Amino acid sequence: MTMLPGDGIGPEMMNYVKEVFRYAGAPVDLEEITLDPNSDSEDDLYNAITSIKRNGVGIKGNIETRVNRPGSISRNVELRNQLDLFAYILNCKSFPGIHTRHKDVDILIIRQNTEGEYAMLEHENVSGVVESLKIVTRENSERLARYGFDLATKLGRKKVTIVHKANIMKISDGLFLETCSEVAKEYPHIETNNMIIDNCCMQMVAKPQQFDVMIMTNLYGNIVSNVACGLIGGPGLLSGQNIGENYAVFEPGTRNSGANIAGKNIANPIAMLTAGADLLQYLKLHHHAQLIYDAIYKTINIDRIHTPDLRGQATSIDVVQNIIRNIQEETKARNWAAL
């Protein structure tokens, strides 16, 4: 698998992933590639993309793009576009061991990942007048909707909400809403409704329990994903999955590099470790993935080892060491049971 540490807290989080994989006995080889955010060249980015194409899967921290010049690209967006990672999946689920305003939240967010406002098609017509093109296609809208309804069916979910702004963007978001609604007719066992993005955000913070599965375009997905992370405790808890027809890349859910807390041993490693477990699950290494999931769950909800972002006093290393202890204890228990 390809490992892209990224910037900010990414490199230290990836070291924790390596340690946890080792104690879980995960049978994976890591091809680590470092990208220089200050480079004018994109050669290292395309080396990373080639690596993921070769390996099929990758795990990444957020990759900063510090070069700000005409024609420069977002490396995160380019990676998703080049690999056709059309769907972004984030499962926002409450942790019983973390005190939050809302309980029993369990929302599956499915975000279009390669179009919309992130098409990176901007130009200045005349001085002081900029056009930014929002791209919506029927083909990609249908592909995302079908993926979302298939996933909802597989997971036994009961309701899908299509999020849009078709009341204002009548053609672009209108096409997305129309296409998703047409696909929904093929899944009569799933209740379907639609909601305007601004009302959706208000409903998310007022009564998030009303949502089950949400399908939306790129920018709205970015906003709603961050709201969702805030609902259940913060940016250090949830992982995200970038899924395509041929490749998959796993990362923390909020796509934040955490540069301001890098090297301070206070960053929450749960999001990146969960991304690692998601990757193992995707590779059908279910035993190893479940070992890590269970160790994370016990650390947060039973042992209650929490970093400062969760109002705790544990360090990053405290959390990782506790997860490793839980893996060791569970492995020992399973070995005894097998005798």
C-alpha positions in Angstrom: 0.0 0.0 0.0 1.0 3.6 -0.6 1.6 5.8 2.4 1.6 9.6 2.0 2.3 11.2 5.4 1.3 14.7 4.2 2.0 17.8 6.2 1.4 19.1 9.8 0.6 16.2 12.1 0.5 13.7 9.2 4.1 12.2 9.6 3.7 11.6 13.3 0.2 10.1 12.8 1.6 7.7 10.1 4.3 6.5 12.5 1.5 5.5 14.9 -0.3 3.7 12.1 2.9 1.7 11.3 3.2 0.8 15.0 -0.4 -0.3 15.4 -0.2 -2.3 12.1 2.9 -4.1 13.5 1.2 -5.1 16.7 -2.0 -6.1 14.9 0.1 -8.3 12.6 -1.3 -6.6 9.5 0.3 -8.3 6.4 0.9 -5.1 4.4 4.0 -3.6 2.9 4.3 0.2 3.0 5.6 2.3 0.1 6.1 5.7 1.7 6.3 8.8 -0.5 6.9 12.3 0.9 5.6 15.3 -1.1 7.3 18.7 -0.8 4.5 21.4 -0.4 7.0 24.1 -1.3 8.0 22.6 -4.6 7.1 24.3 -8.0 7.3 20.8 -9.6 4.4 18.4 -9.5 6.7 15.4 -10.2 6.5 14.1 -6.6 2.7 14.2 -6.8 2.5 12.2 -10.0 5.0 9.7 -8.5 2.5 9.3 -5.6 -0.4 8.8 -8.0 1.6 6.3 -10.0 2.4 4.4 -6.7 -1.3 4.2 -5.8 -2.2 3.0 -9.3 0.5 0.3 -8.9 -0.6 -0.7 -5.4 -4.4 -0.1 -5.7 -4.8 1.5 -2.2 -3.2 4.2 -0.2 -3.4 6.1 3.1 -2.7 9.8 3.4 -2.5 12.8 5.6 -3.6 16.2 4.3 -1.2 17.4 1.6 -0.7 21.2 1.7 -0.4 23.3 -1.5 1.7 26.3 -0.5 2.6 27.4 -4.0 0.0 30.0 -5.0 0.5 31.0 -8.5 -1.7 31.1 -11.7 -2.2 27.6 -12.9 -1.2 25.9 -9.6 -3.4 23.1 -8.5 -4.6 21.6 -5.2 -2.7 18.4 -4.8 -5.4 16.8 -2.8 -8.0 17.5 -5.6 -5.6 16.5 -8.4 -5.0 13.2 -6.7 -8.7 12.4 -6.4 -9.3 13.5 -10.0 -6.4 11.5 -11.5 -7.5 8.3 -9.7 -11.2 9.0 -10.3 -12.0 8.7 -6.6 -15.6 9.7 -7.3 -17.1 9.0 -3.9 -16.1 10.2 -0.4 -17.6 8.3 2.5 -17.7 9.5 6.1 -19.6 7.6 8.8 -20.5 10.1 11.6 -21.3 7.9 14.6 -21.5 9.0 18.3 -19.0 7.6 20.8 -20.6 6.7 24.1 -17.5 7.6 26.0 -17.4 11.2 24.7 -19.8 13.8 26.2 -21.5 15.8 23.4 -24.8 17.8 23.1 -26.3 15.2 20.8 -26.4 11.4 21.4 -27.2 8.5 19.1 -25.9 10.1 16.0 -25.3 7.7 13.1 -25.1 9.4 9.7 -23.4 8.1 6.6 -22.3 11.0 4.4 -21.7 10.3 0.7 -20.0 13.1 -1.1 -19.3 13.6 -4.8 -15.6 13.9 -4.9 -14.4 15.0 -8.4 -16.8 17.6 -9.7 -18.8 20.6 -8.5 -16.9 23.7 -7.3 -13.7 21.7 -7.0 -13.3 21.3 -10.7 -10.5 23.9 -10.5 -11.7 25.8 -13.6 -11.3 29.4 -12.7 -10.3 32.4 -14.9 -10.2 36.2 -14.7 -12.1 37.6 -17.7 -11.0 41.2 -17.0 -9.2 42.7 -14.1 -11.2 42.2 -11.0 -13.8 39.8 -12.5 -13.3 36.1 -11.9 -15.4 33.2 -13.1 -15.3 29.9 -11.3 -17.1 27.1 -13.1 -19.1 24.5 -11.2 -19.3 21.2 -13.1 -22.1 18.8 -12.7 -22.7 15.9 -15.1 -25.5 13.4 -15.3 -23.1 10.5 -15.6 -21.2 11.2 -12.4 -24.3 12.2 -10.5 -25.9 8.9 -11.4 -22.8 6.9 -10.5 -22.7 8.6 -7.1 -26.4 8.1 -6.4 -26.3 4.4 -7.4 -23.2 3.8 -5.3 -25.0 5.6 -2.3 -28.2 3.6 -2.6 -26.4 0.3 -3.1 -24.3 1.0 0.0 -27.4 2.0 2.0 -29.0 -1.3 0.9 -26.0 -3.3 1.8 -25.8 -1.7 5.3 -29.5 -2.0 6.0 -30.1 1.8 6.1 -33.6 3.0 5.8 -33.5 6.6 4.5 -31.5 8.7 2.0 -31.5 12.5 2.0 -30.3 14.2 -1.2 -28.7 17.6 -0.3 -28.7 20.4 -2.9 -29.3 24.1 -3.7 -31.5 23.6 -6.7 -33.8 26.4 -5.6 -31.0 28.8 -6.7 -28.7 26.8 -8.9 -31.6 25.5 -10.9 -29.6 23.9 -13.8 -26.5 22.5 -12.0 -27.9 21.4 -8.7 -31.2 20.8 -10.5 -29.5 18.2 -12.7 -27.9 16.5 -9.6 -31.3 16.5 -7.7 -33.2 15.2 -10.8 -30.7 12.4 -11.4 -30.5 11.2 -7.8 -34.3 11.3 -7.6 -34.5 9.1 -10.7 -32.1 6.6 -9.3 -34.0 6.6 -6.0 -37.1 5.1 -7.8 -35.1 1.9 -8.4 -34.8 1.5 -4.6 -38.5 1.6 -3.4 -37.5 -0.1 -0.1 -35.5 3.0 0.9 -37.3 6.2 2.0 -35.9 9.2 0.0 -36.3 13.0 0.6 -34.3 16.0 -0.3 -33.1 19.1 1.6 -31.6 22.5 0.7 -28.0 22.7 2.0 -28.6 25.7 4.3 -31.6 24.1 6.0 -29.6 20.9 6.1 -26.9 22.5 8.2 -29.4 24.0 10.6 -31.2 20.6 10.9 -27.8 18.9 11.5 -27.0 20.9 14.6 -30.6 20.9 15.8 -31.6 17.3 15.3 -29.0 15.2 13.6 -30.8 11.9 14.5 -33.2 12.6 11.7 -30.5 11.8 9.1 -29.5 8.3 8.1 -27.7 8.4 4.7 -26.9 11.8 2.9 -25.9 12.2 -0.7 -24.6 15.5 -1.9 -22.2 17.4 -4.2 -18.6 18.2 -3.5 -18.6 21.6 -1.6 -21.7 20.8 0.4 -20.1 17.5 1.4 -17.1 19.3 2.6 -19.2 21.6 4.8 -21.5 18.9 6.1 -18.6 16.5 6.9 -17.0 19.1 9.1 -20.3 19.9 10.9 -20.7 16.2 11.4 -17.2 15.8 13.0 -18.0 18.7 15.3 -21.2 17.0 16.4 -19.5 13.9 17.7 -16.5 15.5 19.4 -14.1 17.1 16.9 -11.8 16.6 13.9 -9.6 14.0 15.5 -12.1 11.1 15.6 -13.5 10.3 12.2 -11.9 8.8 9.1 -12.8 9.3 5.4 -12.8 7.0 2.5 -12.1 8.1 -1.1 -13.5 5.3 -3.3 -13.2 4.8 -7.1 -13.8 2.1 -9.6 -10.2 0.8 -9.3 -8.5 2.6 -6.4 -9.2 3.7 -2.8 -7.4 6.2 -0.6 -8.1 6.5 3.2 -7.5 9.6 5.3 -8.8 11.6 8.4 -12.3 12.8 7.9 -11.8 16.6 8.1 -8.8 16.8 5.7 -7.0 19.2 8.1 -3.2 19.1 8.4 -3.2 20.3 12.0 0.0 22.3 11.4 -0.5 24.3 14.6 -0.2 21.3 16.9 2.4 19.3 15.0 5.2 17.9 17.1 3.5 18.8 20.4 2.3 15.2 21.2 -1.3 16.4 21.7 -2.9 15.5 18.4 -5.7 13.0 18.5 -4.4 9.9 16.5 -7.8 8.2 16.4 -8.9 9.5 12.9 -5.7 8.3 11.2 -5.7 5.0 13.0 -9.3 4.4 12.1 -8.4 5.2 8.5 -5.8 2.5 8.7 -8.3 0.0 9.9 -10.7 1.1 7.1 -8.0 0.3 4.6 -7.4 -3.2 6.1 -11.2 -3.8 6.0 -11.2 -2.7 2.3 -8.5 -5.2 1.6 -10.7 -7.9 3.3 -8.2 -8.3 6.2 -11.2 -8.4 8.5 -9.4 -10.0 11.5 -6.7 -7.3 11.6 -9.1 -4.5 11.0 -11.4 -5.6 13.8 -8.6 -5.9 16.2 -7.8 -2.2 15.7 -11.4 -1.1 15.7 -12.1 -2.9 19.0 -8.9 -1.5 20.6 -9.9 2.0 19.5 -13.4 1.6 20.8 -12.2 0.3 24.2 -9.6 3.1 24.5 -12.1 5.9 23.8 -15.3 4.5 25.5 -14.2 2.2 28.3 -10.7 3.2 29.2 -11.5 6.9 28.4 -8.0 7.9 27.3 -8.7 11.2 25.7 -6.5 13.9 24.2 -7.0 17.6 25.0 -9.4 18.1 22.0 -11.8 15.8 23.9 -11.2 17.6 27.2 -8.8 15.0 28.3 -5.1 15.2 29.4 -3.7 12.2 27.6 -0.9 12.7 25.0 -1.0 11.2 21.5 1.5 8.5 22.6 -0.7 7.7 25.7 -3.6 6.9 23.3 -1.5 4.9 20.9 0.1 2.9 23.7 -3.3 2.1 25.2 -4.6 0.9 21.8 -1.5 -1.3 21.5 -2.1 -2.8 25.0 -5.7 -3.6 24.0 -4.5 -5.3 20.9 -2.0 -7.3 22.8 -4.6 -8.3 25.4 -7.1 -9.3 22.8 -4.5 -11.3 20.8 -3.4 -13.1 24.0 -7.1 -14.0 24.8 -7.7 -15.3 21.3 -4.5 -17.4 21.5 -5.6 -18.9 24.8 -9.0 -19.6 23.4 -7.5 -21.5 20.5 -5.5 -23.8 22.7 
